[in-house]
Amino acid sequence: MRAAGITSRAHPLWLAYILHRVSGIGLALFLPFHFWILSLALTNPARLDGFLAFTDIGAVKLAEFGLVFLLAVHMFGGLRLMAMEWLPWTPPQKTLAAGATALSFLIATLFLMQAV
């Protein structure tokens, strides 16, 4: 019984499920910080300018890559869930779930290349 549980957790759709949940948590943790930074435009523009200068360093660009990846993964994960609810689910859709993850990575990589 235990071996079956381990095998099912290695299933691509289970991994897509986990990635969607983790990306949602990551975005939920980022959002309050994002709103706080946006509020600086109204409350302390000089501090916002300092923060924007900070965003030019490489580590921040890498973090932006991660954020765009989380956004893309979460969007495609949501589309996968909608497909599961509204369309008949077939074995080839495992490939589509993996393709959605790869496309998310491509989108994030293109963003990173443009940001550097």
Stockholm file with secondary structure:
# STOCKHOLM 1.0

chainA/1-116         MRAAGITSRAHPLWLAYILHRVSGIGLALFLPFHFWILSLALTNPARLDGFLAFTDIGAVKLAEFGLVFLLAVHMFGGLRLMAMEWLPWTPPQKTLAAGATALSFLIATLFLMQAV
#=GR chainA/1-116 SS CHHHHHHHHTSHHHHHHHHHHHHHHHHHHHHHHHHHHHHHHHHCHHHHHHHHHHTTSHHHHHHHHHHHHHHHHHHHHHHHHHHHHHSCCCTTHHHHHHHHHHHHHHHHHHHHHHHC
#=GC SS_cons         CHHHHHHHHTSHHHHHHHHHHHHHHHHHHHHHHHHHHHHHHHHCHHHHHHHHHHTTSHHHHHHHHHHHHHHHHHHHHHHHHHHHHHSCCCTTHHHHHHHHHHHHHHHHHHHHHHHC
//
